[in-house]
Structure formats: C-alpha cells, structure tokens
Amino acid sequence: MKLASFNVNGIRAILGKDFQKTFEELDADVLFIEESKWSEDAHLIFPYMPEGFETYWTVSKVKKGYSGVAAFCKKPPLSVHYGLGNGEYDEEGRVITLEYEDFYLVGAYVPNSGDGLKRLDFRMEFEKKMLEYLDSLNAKKPIIYTGDLNVAHQEIDLKNPKDNTHNPGFTKEERDAFSTLLSHGYADTFRRLHPEEVAYSWWSYRFHAREKGIGWRIDYFVVSERLMPRVKSATIRDDIFGSDHCPVTLEIE
C-alpha cells in the first residue's frame, strides 16, 4: 500500500499547476493534502474529486480560506472521523482519521506557532490532545500519522538550526513534544530508514530558498513501532513542485 501527503498551500492554486499529473505520478492508494484553504458551507463540493477515489475533506469553520485537510482514497475506509476525540479542533479543519482493517490513518495539519510564537500555547495544547488521541487509537490497532506537522525535530532537519532556535517550528517546546510522541512507541519513518540523510520538505518562497537548498523537514509519516517492520520505504519527493512544500510518501506491506 502506498500512502502520500502533500501540503498544497491552496487547492485552487495547485490545480492551476497540473496537479492531476502530480496525483498520477504519486500513484498513492491514499493521498492526504493539507492547507487546502477551501471554504464551503454545505460540505458537498470539493474542487478536485478524482474518478475511482473516495474524497473526504474538512474545512475551517472559523476563518475562510484557512487551513483544511482532504483525503483521496482508492480503497474506501471502514470509517471516517473529523477532528480529535469528540471532534476537537475540527473548527479549524485540521485532522481526518481513516480507519482500515489493520490500522488507523491520521492526516493532520498541525497549527503553526505563528509570528512571535503567539499561538505556541494553542499549539502545545493541540500536541497534548493529539498524543492522547493517537494513543487511544493505538490501543485498538496500529496508527499511521502523517501530514504537515510543522516541526523540524533535529538539527539535521533544517538548514540553519542555530539561527532558528527560537523560531516557530524549531522551538524547544515543539521539538520536545515530537520527542515525547516518539517515546510513546512511534517511529519517524524517514529518519529511521535514513538516519544521516539531509532532505527537506518545505522551503520559504523568499530569497530563492529552494534553489539554494535552504529548507526544513516538517512533513512526516509516523507509525506505531509494531508497524515499522512492514515499512518498505519512506521518501521525500523534492523533485515535485507546485507548492512551498513537496510530497512525502510511505510504502507499507
């Protein structure tokens, strides 16, 4: 089974950049996209619903053109859940959970701590609730957690760690939260399979950062440790353009 995740930085924007070709090239059984920035009230229409796939999406209810996650599934899930437990955080359209026979697949767009870290407290509360939610699922069957998790965990995961120590995505609090997640019996698949590889999944649009190789690895596939023996590959598709992020993929037996 091949899974993929891609922060598209606006579904309407990516559709103008031959997203169909990217979709076909990724050839995923399930593709999550984050930051769709899609707004609609009736939850009936999504601007991209590929033939042969079930499409699920959640949108921000508090701010139009903000956040948003969607999932395209070749094989329909047993169940679909939006938000965390009791639907928490679904008002910002941040989480979709797909249940399959052997695992839960959780796609998320984790809150950015924002300029001046003004949302760091909100972010840390989200991290706490997300871990509780993942643990509750993991008690039933293994989990695969993917998406734009908005953190570079280690110094190897961004180009200029010293200059970014107190910046959103590389604060001690955010990095510690990711370490705590892993300590609960989960594995960062890319880093586990590629312990020394420098690769990035996000680049600022400023200063030609992508061309200069100045990036961050903030998009992940995290799995329950008991799934790790079934993981065949974890890749960062930095050859695919169209967004300030690139897709990440996971192949699993």
C-alpha positions in Angstrom: 0.0 0.0 0.0 1.4 3.4 -1.0 0.5 6.5 1.0 1.3 10.1 0.3 0.9 13.5 2.0 1.3 16.9 0.4 0.8 20.4 1.8 -0.5 22.1 -1.4 -0.7 25.6 0.0 -4.2 26.1 -1.5 -6.1 23.6 -3.6 -7.2 26.2 -6.2 -3.6 27.3 -6.6 -2.3 23.7 -7.0 -5.0 22.9 -9.5 -3.5 25.6 -11.7 -0.2 23.8 -11.7 -1.1 20.5 -13.3 -2.0 18.8 -10.0 -3.5 15.9 -12.0 -0.1 15.0 -13.3 1.4 15.1 -9.7 -1.6 13.0 -8.5 -0.9 10.4 -11.1 2.8 10.4 -10.5 2.4 9.8 -6.8 0.1 6.9 -7.6 -1.0 6.6 -4.0 -3.7 4.4 -2.6 -4.4 7.2 -0.1 -3.2 10.9 -0.6 -3.7 13.5 2.1 -3.4 17.1 1.2 -3.0 19.8 3.8 -3.7 23.6 3.8 -6.4 23.2 1.2 -7.7 26.7 2.1 -11.1 25.5 0.8 -14.2 27.1 2.1 -17.8 25.9 1.5 -20.7 25.7 3.9 -22.7 22.7 2.8 -19.8 20.2 2.7 -21.0 18.9 -0.6 -18.4 20.1 -3.2 -14.6 19.9 -3.3 -12.8 21.3 -6.4 -10.9 18.1 -7.0 -12.6 14.7 -6.7 -10.7 12.2 -8.9 -12.6 9.3 -10.5 -12.1 6.0 -8.8 -11.3 7.6 -5.4 -13.4 8.4 -2.3 -12.9 12.0 -1.3 -13.2 13.3 2.2 -12.4 16.8 3.4 -12.7 19.2 6.4 -12.6 22.9 6.3 -12.0 25.8 8.7 -15.3 27.0 10.2 -13.7 30.0 11.9 -11.9 31.6 9.1 -12.5 31.3 5.3 -9.5 30.3 3.1 -7.6 28.9 6.0 -6.2 25.5 7.0 -8.2 22.5 5.7 -7.3 18.8 5.1 -8.6 16.4 2.4 -8.1 12.7 1.7 -8.4 10.8 -1.6 -8.8 7.1 -1.0 -8.6 4.4 -3.7 -10.0 1.9 -1.1 -12.9 3.2 1.0 -12.1 3.2 4.7 -14.3 1.4 7.2 -15.0 4.7 9.0 -14.0 8.4 8.8 -13.6 10.8 11.7 -13.0 14.5 11.7 -11.0 16.3 14.4 -9.7 14.7 17.5 -11.7 13.0 20.2 -15.2 14.4 20.3 -14.4 16.4 17.2 -12.0 18.7 18.9 -10.1 21.1 16.6 -12.4 20.4 13.7 -13.4 24.1 13.8 -10.1 24.8 12.1 -10.3 21.8 9.8 -7.1 20.2 10.9 -7.5 16.4 11.2 -9.1 13.5 9.3 -8.8 9.9 10.5 -9.5 7.0 8.2 -10.0 3.5 9.7 -8.8 0.5 7.8 -8.8 -3.2 8.7 -5.2 -3.2 10.0 -4.6 0.4 11.1 -5.8 3.9 11.6 -4.5 6.5 9.2 -4.5 10.1 10.7 -3.8 13.0 8.4 -3.2 16.4 10.1 -2.2 20.0 9.5 -0.7 20.9 12.9 -1.0 24.5 14.0 1.9 26.8 13.3 3.0 28.7 16.4 2.8 31.9 14.4 4.8 35.1 14.3 6.2 35.9 17.8 5.1 32.5 18.9 1.7 34.0 19.6 0.0 30.6 19.1 2.6 28.5 20.9 0.3 27.8 23.8 -2.5 26.8 21.5 -0.1 24.6 19.6 1.2 22.8 22.7 -2.3 22.1 23.8 -3.0 20.6 20.4 0.1 18.5 20.7 -1.1 17.2 24.1 -4.6 16.4 22.8 -3.2 14.8 19.6 -0.9 12.5 21.6 -3.8 11.4 23.8 -5.9 10.8 20.7 -3.2 8.8 18.9 -2.6 6.7 22.0 -6.4 5.9 22.3 -6.4 4.7 18.7 -3.1 2.8 19.1 -4.6 0.9 21.9 -7.1 -0.6 19.4 -4.9 -1.0 16.3 -1.7 0.5 15.0 -1.6 4.0 13.7 0.0 5.9 10.8 0.2 9.6 11.4 1.0 11.9 8.6 0.9 15.5 7.4 2.5 18.9 7.8 3.5 18.5 11.5 5.1 21.9 11.5 8.3 20.9 13.4 11.8 20.2 12.4 12.7 17.6 15.1 16.5 17.6 15.0 19.2 20.0 13.8 19.7 17.7 10.7 16.1 18.6 9.7 16.7 22.2 8.8 19.5 24.1 7.1 20.2 26.8 9.7 19.4 25.4 13.2 21.3 27.9 15.2 19.6 30.9 13.5 16.1 29.3 14.0 16.3 28.1 17.6 13.5 30.3 18.9 11.5 30.4 15.6 8.2 28.7 15.0 8.7 25.0 14.2 12.1 24.8 15.9 11.4 25.8 19.5 12.4 23.6 22.4 8.8 23.1 23.2 7.8 21.9 19.8 10.8 19.6 19.4 10.3 18.2 22.9 6.6 17.5 22.0 7.8 15.5 19.0 10.3 13.6 21.1 7.5 12.8 23.6 5.4 11.5 20.7 8.1 9.1 19.6 8.7 8.0 23.2 5.1 6.6 23.3 6.0 3.9 20.9 6.0 5.6 17.5 8.7 5.9 14.8 9.6 8.7 12.4 9.8 6.5 9.3 12.1 8.7 7.2 14.6 9.3 9.9 14.5 5.6 11.0 15.3 4.5 7.4 17.6 7.4 6.5 19.4 8.3 9.8 22.0 10.6 8.2 20.2 11.9 5.1 19.7 15.6 4.8 16.4 16.2 3.0 13.8 18.9 3.2 10.1 19.1 2.6 9.4 22.9 2.9 11.2 26.0 1.7 10.4 29.6 2.1 9.2 31.4 -1.0 11.6 34.2 -0.1 15.2 34.6 -1.2 15.1 31.6 -3.6 15.4 29.3 -0.6 14.5 26.2 -2.6 17.1 26.8 -5.3 19.7 27.4 -2.6 18.8 24.3 -0.6 17.7 26.2 2.4 14.8 24.2 3.8 13.1 22.3 6.6 11.8 18.8 7.0 8.4 19.3 8.6 6.2 16.8 6.7 6.2 13.3 8.2 5.0 9.7 8.2 5.0 8.5 11.8 3.9 4.9 12.6 3.4 2.6 15.6 6.6 0.8 16.3 4.9 -2.5 15.6 4.2 -1.4 12.0 7.8 -0.4 11.4 8.9 -3.9 10.2 6.2 -3.6 7.4 7.5 -0.2 6.2 9.3 -0.7 2.8 10.2 2.9 2.0 9.7 6.5 3.2 10.6 9.2 0.7 10.6 12.9 0.4 9.7 13.8 -3.2 11.6 17.1 -3.6 11.5 16.6 -7.3 7.8 17.5 -7.3 7.0 21.2 -7.4 3.8 23.4 -7.2 3.8 24.4 -3.6 6.3 25.6 -0.9 6.2 22.0 0.4 6.8 18.8 -1.5 5.1 15.5 -1.0 6.2 12.7 1.3 5.4 9.1 0.7 5.3 5.8 2.6 5.1 2.3 1.2 4.0 -0.4 3.6 3.1 -4.1 3.3 
